[in-house]
Amino acid sequence: MTKANEDFTQQFTRLKTDVADQLRLIADKLNTHQNPVVVDDPVVAQAALDMAALADQVEKGNANLVPSSPVPATTVGPSIPAQSPTPGPIAPPPASNPSIALISPASGPVGSTATVSGAGFGAAPNASVVTVGGIQVTPTSWTDTSFLIAVPGAPLGLVDVLVSVNGQTTKGTFTITA
């Protein structure tokens, strides 16, 4: 084996380890969202399993991560075709369905504030509708993972908190106290 091939093999081995580590991180992040009480999404669960399995295959060297054309002995790293196509624009990832993980505090009087935490709310509230006990409210702050609401004058007791984003709705509950 030439020095160039040895160097490439070492670089490739480090790359495999890095790829496997990144895949495991993604699988772990997907698993943290797979709380069966909050999220009932078999696609997320399967994606986490697939990422973990792929990480194992990459680490064992069973995944096809080799260049599609052979690398000459004098080249270090994969060769680049002389006329590689220019990639087109990258499409944004598909929007995830909204999900409420936590409303904190879980209860409070009319006029108090509560933070709704979860995922898939979107970067801005412009495509969203939030209702508390059937009354539409306007969040005072908003991120993809949380927003702040003022408790409206809805009936006392346990009420539904609904968040609709682009036609997809998720539900949580809040108790309005006296």
N, C-alpha and C positions, 0 to 999 in steps of 0.2 A: 504494500500500500504506500502510495506517495505521501509526502508531507502535506500536500494540498488536500488530498483525500482524508488524511487523519484530522486535519484542522476542520474540514467540513463535517466529518462525522461527530467531532466534539461539539461543534456549533449546533448541529442538528439534534444531538442528545439534549443539550441545554434547552433548545427550543421546545422539544417534546415535553420536557418537565414543566416549562413555563405554560405551555398550552394546557397540559393536564391540570396544573394548579388553577388557571383561570376558569376552566370548565367546572372544577369542584366549587370554586367561589360562586359561580352562577347557580349551580345546583343547590348550594347551601342557601343562597338568597331566595330561590324559588321555594325551597322547603320552609323557610320562615314565613312565607305567605300562605302556606298550606295548613293553617289552623282549621281543623274540621268544624269548629264551632262558628267561625267567622266566614271562611271561604269554602265554598263547595264547588271547586273547579277541577274536574278530572284532567283537563288539558295541562294545567299548571303542575299537577302531581306527576303526570307522565313526562313532561318536559324536564322536571327535576331528576327523575329516574334515568331518562335518556342522557342527560348531561353527565351524571355520575358514571353511567356505563361507558360513555365515550371517553371520559377522563381515564378510566381504568384501561381501556383499549389503547389510548395514546401512550400512557405510561409504559405499558407492556410492549409497545412497538407494533401492535396489531392493526392500528389505524393507518389508512393510506395517506401519509403525509409526505411522501417523497415527490420530488419534482416530476412532472409529467414527461419530461425528456431527460435523457441521461446527461449528467454533468461531466464535462471533459476533465481529465486528470489535472490539467493546469488551471482550472477554475476553482475559486473558493466561493461557495454559495451557489444558489440556483442561477442558471443562465436565463437571460431575458430575451425573448424573441425579438428579432430586429424590427419587426413591424407589428408590435402588440397593439390591439385595438384600444381606442380611448374609451374608458368606461362612461356610461351615461350618468345622468343625475341619480343620486341615491334617494330612494323613496323613504319617507319617514316611517318608523315602525307603526304597526297598526295600533289604534287606540285600545287600551284595555278597558274592560267593563269596570265601572266604579264599584268600590266595596267599602263599607264602613267597618272599621275594626274596633273603634272605641269612641264613646261620647263622654267627655269629661268636663265638669262633674256629671254624674249620671242623673242628677236631679237638681232643681233650683226653682226659685219663684219667677213670676213674670218680670221681665226687665233684666234678669241676670244674664250672664253670658256663658256659653259652653263652646268647647272646641270639639269639632268632629274630625277624627283622624281616620285615615284609611289609605286608599290608593285609587288611581284612575279618575281623579276629579278633573283633571285637565289643568293646563297652565293658567287659564283665566276662566272666570265664571260665565263668560258670554254665551256658552252653549249649555248652561246648566240651570236647573230649577230646584230650589230647596224648599221643602215644606215641613212645618212642625205642627202636628195635630191638625193637618189640613189647611194651615195658614201659610201662604208663601212668605218667606223671609229673604232678606238680602244680606248675605255674609259681609262682614266688615273687613275681613282679610281673606286671602285665598292663595293656596298653592295646590299642586297636584296631589299632595298627601294630607292636607288639613285645611280647615277654614274655621272662622269664628262666627258665631251667630248670637243674636239677642233673643231670649225666650219671649215669644209673643203671647198675647192674651188669649191663649187657647184654654179649653176646659182643664181643670185640675186633674191630676192623675197621670197614668201611663199613656203616652201618646207616641205615634209613629213619627220618625224623622225620615223623610224620603229625599234622596238625592238622585236626580235624573240628569244624565250627561249624554247628549246626542241620542236621546231615546232609550238609553239603558238606565234602569233604576235599581237602587239598592236601598235597603231599609234598616234602620236602627231604632232604638226606643229611648225615650227620655221621660222622666217623671216631673211634671209641673207641680210644685208645692205652693202652699198658701204663704 
